[in-house]
Amino acid sequence: MARDNEFFAEMHPQIVEVLGLAVMQLLVVKREVSRESISEMIQVLWQDGDVDLAVELALDVLALSKE
């Protein structure tokens, strides 16, 4: 369990950056900010690029908070 905590502590800033970029983009285009819209925006912003671990984890965080 300690290894999991270390891993997430290390990845936390990158996950927050991904989520923050998606929220900022939603605000720029004046769309509603919701779990679904953030998830959609993340997918739009990273559809052509390499999806890295931070992006996948950000999407997982959004999915987990729904349950």
N, C-alpha and C positions, 0 to 999 in steps of 0.2 A: 504494500500500500504506500509505503514511503517513496518508492520509486515513481509511482503514479503521481503523487503530489509534487515531486521534484519536476517531473516532466511537464505537468500543467503549469507550474509556477514559471518554468522557463518559456513556455509557449504563450503564456497569458498576454504579454505585450503585443505579440503578433496577431493574436486572435482579436484583441480589442482594436487594433489598427484596421483589420479587415471590416469589422462591424462598424467602426467609426466612419470609414470611407463610404460604406453603403448608406449609412444614415445621412451623411452630409450630401451625398448625391441626391437622395430622395428630397431633402430640403431644398436643394438647388432647383430641382424640377417641380417643386411644389406638389409632391405626392404625399399621401398619408403615410405616416411611419407606423408600421405594424410588423409583427413577426414575419408575416407572409411577404410583405413588400420588401423587407430587408433581405430575406432569403432570395427573392426574385432579383433584387438589385445585385446581390453578390454574384449570382449566376450570370447576369448580364455583363457585369464588369470583368469577370474572369473567364468568359466563354471562349475567347480566342487565345488567351495566355495559358501558361502552364499553371494548372491548379496545384498549389502547394499544400502542405500539411495544415498551415494556418487557415486557409480557406475551407478545407474540409472540416476542420475542427469548429470553425465559426458556424458552418451549416449544421453540424452536430449539436452545438449549443442551442441553436434556434429550435431544432427538432426536439431536444430533450426538454426544453422549457415548455413545450406544448403538451407534454404528457402529464 
